[in-house]
Amino acid sequence: MKRWLVNAALTAALAAVMTMAMGTAAFADGWMQEGDKWWYAADDTGESWYADGWKWLDADKDGKAECYYFGADGYLVAGTRTPDGYDVTADGAWIENGVVQTWAPKGPGETMPEGNAKVVSSADGNTRGSLSAQPAAAGRYIDPAQPMVALTFDDGPQMTAGNSIMDTLAAYGGKATFFLVGDRCAARTEELKRMVAEGHEVANHTYQHKYLQNLDAQGIQYQISQGSAAIEAASGAAPALVRLPGGNNNATVVANVNYPMIQWSIDTLDWKHRDPQKTIEAVLGSVQDGDIVLMHELYNETAAAVQTIVPELVARGYQLVTVSEMAAARGVQLMPNQLYYSFRP
Ligand code: NI
């Protein structure tokens, strides 16, 4: 869903730029961004928009619609609870029992249920909805031409460090990827649901953190499928990525992991030295556009390092994105049975 949001925003922003440049009505209805706020142009002039209620959107993209909540001011309500008591994700979609609610047609002729959002027009004396809306340099708009880095945290969930890491990311609008061990998830649903609600990516680090190169095909498949099932049951989100314990692989592992396998380009060795300063130097001393950084969620020393790493990366102009966001922004279609190390421009 987030990918659609980002792509739609790019399209809308480009359309807006073209409109300004050419002075003609090359505007597309769809998602628009002002600063870190989103709104949805309800017509192809950008002079009217959805406000004050739920609206099913984006069904044209993948056949599935998601319901988004717009405030009375027309901006997407995100990462909070709506006046009618539903939680919404960091992207503004309706989340119920930990699951983003979607709608898809079940048969011919079935039509999308109506949302209750109003269409508000600038002709009604509203001042918003300007065609000059531009994406902000920071925020959920991901600019593929600007530097980005994917911070990844393995071996959790671990509530103390995990929540601290999320607090830091939230303060700077960053997102990360958490590679979780399946059999550690059932007792830690609160932390997992926070990850999903705040727009982080939850991904699979096997069911029991077994070194897969020591297992046969059946054992490998069990570790992957049980890991995904446990993470989805606890978080409400189905993992799309796998990280192999230790990164260890051989031909049998690669053939039997039917997910993209995400390695890394910066290894902080945080688990080994447990020294925040060394973790900070490992990242800030070598980071490049498109890097995937390996850290571990288990350690307070890592959470402490993140408090320095995140603001410094943002100060250097890096967008802090999930692995899936980075692949999408760089035009890489992630494939199962493939290893990935970075997404350079
Ligand atoms: Ni691990």
Residues whose N, C-alpha, C, O or C-beta is under 5 A from the ligand:
A	BS01	NI	D154 D155 P245 G246
